[in-house]
Structures are given as structure tokens and as C-alpha cells.
Amino acid sequence: MLLLIGASFSLSVLAVRNLRPKLRYRLHMYPAKIGLFLLFPLFVLGCGEASIAPTATEDGVATVVLALRLPLDNLAPSRAEVAITAPDLAPMRRDLKIEGNRLVGSLTDLPAGPRRRFTITVYNSAGKMLATGAAQMDLQAGQVLPLALTLATTLAGARSEIAATLVEGVEMEMLWIEKGHFSMGSPGEEWGRNIDESPQREVSFAQGFYLGKCEVTQRQWEAVMGERPWAGFGEEVIASPDHPAVFISWQDVQVFLERINAAAGTAVYRLPTEAEWEYAARAGTQTSWSFGVEKNVLEDHVWYVGNTHETESNYARAIGLKKANPWGFHDMHGNVWEWVQDWLGDYPDAAEWDPRGPSVGTARVFRGGSFKDSIEFTRSAQRCWNPPDKGFSNIGVRLVRLY
């Protein structure tokens, strides 16, 4: 079994006895695959994401242990560096020494405030990023945050959700999708279907991947690209940080990907393939929509022309307002179409592994339907396309991260 590293964060509370800061942590590993564990001081294992009130000991020290897994040789030869960023905090970097099975250091001069969110990134001595994640906690006046990471061996765990850093200070929530298989396309009797959704065939994936929980937002796009292509379009777009980035072409997205991959130091981000997108949209279902076929529940799940344009509010809505699909993804049905990697082409007859679509073409595919479209265009199997140099008010994007 691969030897892995566990790291524990010890939060010491000074000046206020038995104070219980809350810690919420989502983590991504480089280059190892992610494992997320939350452990209490006695190493009783629990899994998943949580907001925890640590138990205070008799000496007033509250402790939460978070296990991180990394191959041991990633930390060689003798030191690591932690970078801390927050929206109102100048970037801070602290060197940590490796002493036996511990990384030792401390963080001071952190600003007090409720629900403070920090991005913490660990590097090795060669400057290679090893781990990055986000911590959220309440910091009181007079509180300090010593940091001690204890190296240990842990069992591998299931990956779930991460807060992936696009550029410094800007994150994207992403969910892990396990490898598997599904029936891509639609059956002949499906209401609203098009002939280009045939033939329905079995598609399998050899590897899992992360996918954005929601669409790329205007805030994320502007932070990476330094521009606002949706500006100046009046009632077609609401300019707001949490609304989808629109008026972005497929070619624009390639530039966005180049920049965030450069920031990551390796090519980990890309567009989903058409098959990957539909696999995530269906989320284990085979009905027209992931929530079933009952139109009386549409309002809970979909932004489409029936609840936008016809109510004289013809624009995309903020991300994540409708219910998530069974795998936790929001807005897979409606709000904005989403660019995928593939050139437009006919589906083959035979089953496929990891399909990538045609190698050449004149139009790129987008999926999911939008606030401008009737409800049949928001089905899981629906396909649409445009030249790759065109962007519109109802086309956005959702990203894949490989590990």
C-alpha cells in the first residue's frame, strides 16, 4: 500500500478559555489524488465535508485534525512553505521545517473577524505546489493560529469536493465524478428529442475527474482575464460577480484555460468532453432530466424561457439558485448553455471508451439549454453548436480538473 502523509492542523486559542473556532477545509493535492478526512484528536475517522467546533482541552487549546495524503518524497529534501491569502489580507508566506515526522511553524498577525476564509497552499523546497485548500473560521481579537503539520500514514479515502484555486485568491468549487459508464443520447420515444441524439450507445470512462459545481462566474472570469466581455449589453446581462460569465467564445475559453493552467504549474484544467458533460448531467439517471420527467417540478430545477423571458426578465441568473442534480451539480439544466470540448459530429453506432468527438470540424458543441430556450432544450441529451469564435448572452462554461 502506498505510504501517505497525514497533516494535522492545531488551532491554539489564546486569551479566551474554551473558545471554539470553527474550521471548514476543502483540499486538493498535487500530484497525488485527493483524499479528504476529518479526524478528531483521538483519530476517530469520519469522512466528508463539515463545519466543526473543536473540543477544547483543559489547558484552553482547541484542536482539529485534518488528514492530508501525499507521497512522502514530495516533501524532500528538508522544508516546505505555506502561503496564506484572504480577500483583505496581503499575501503571507511562512517557511516550515521538517523535523522528524513534523512540519513546524506558526502563523501570526491574522486579522480578526467572523467566518474568515483563507487559502492555504503548501510548497516543497523546489517551489512545487503540494497541496492547496480553503479554511474558514471565526477569529477573535487576541487569537493566534499556530500551525503544526504531523506526518503520518493514512488510508486512502474517497474524493468529494474541493475548492480549486484558479489564480491567487480566486477559487472554484468542484465535485469529483467517479469513472463509470452510461447510455449517451436519447431513446426514440423521448419527448422533444432530435435526430442528432441518435444512436443511443454505451459510453465508459477509464478515469474519474473533477467538474465545476456551477458555471464559471463573472468574478472568476474577470480575475483571470482582466476583462468583462458581457459589459455594455444592457438588459441581456446582469453584471454581478455570482452570475455566469457570458459573451465568451470557445476560443476565449482556451485562453482562460491557458492562464489557469499556467497558474497551477501544469495542465490540469480543460473543457469537459460532450460525453463527460452528459454523464455528469444525467448523474446516474436515464430520464429526460436528472430530476425525472414531471414538468410540475421544473421550477425547482431549471431556468428556462418559461420563468425568465416570459416574466420580462430575460437574462441569466446567479449560479446555484436552483436545486442541484443527484450528484450535486447546479444549473446543468438551463440558465446558460455550456461549451464543451468537442467538434460537432454524428454519434457512432458502437460503444466507446472516453470519446473525444471528431478531430476536425466547423462548429463546437455546447450543452444544457438556457434561460432563452423552451424546456425541451434543457434535457440531458440535447445538443447545440456554434462557430468557436462566437459568444452570446446565453452561453457560458463549466470546467474539468483532472486531479
Secondary structure, 3 states (H helix, E strand, C coil): CCCECCCCCCCCCCCCCCCCCCEEEEEEECCCCCCCEEECCCCCEEECCCCECCEECCCCCEECEEECCCEHHHHCCCEEEEEEEECCEEEEEEEEEEECCEEEEEECCCCCEEEEEEEEEEEECCCCEEEEEEEEEEECCCCCEEEEEECCCCCCCCCCEEEEEEECCEEEEEEEECCCEEEECCCCCCCCCCHHHCCCEEEECCCCEEEECCCCEHHHHHHHHCCCCCCCCHHHCCCCCCCECCCCCHHHHHHHHHHHHHHHCCCCEECCCHHHHHHHHHCCCCCCECCECCHHHHHHHCECHHHCHHHCCCCCCCCCCCCCCCCCCCCCCECCEEEEEEECCCCCCCCEECCCCCCCCCCEEEECCCCCCCHHHHCCCCEEEECCCCCCCCEEECCEECC
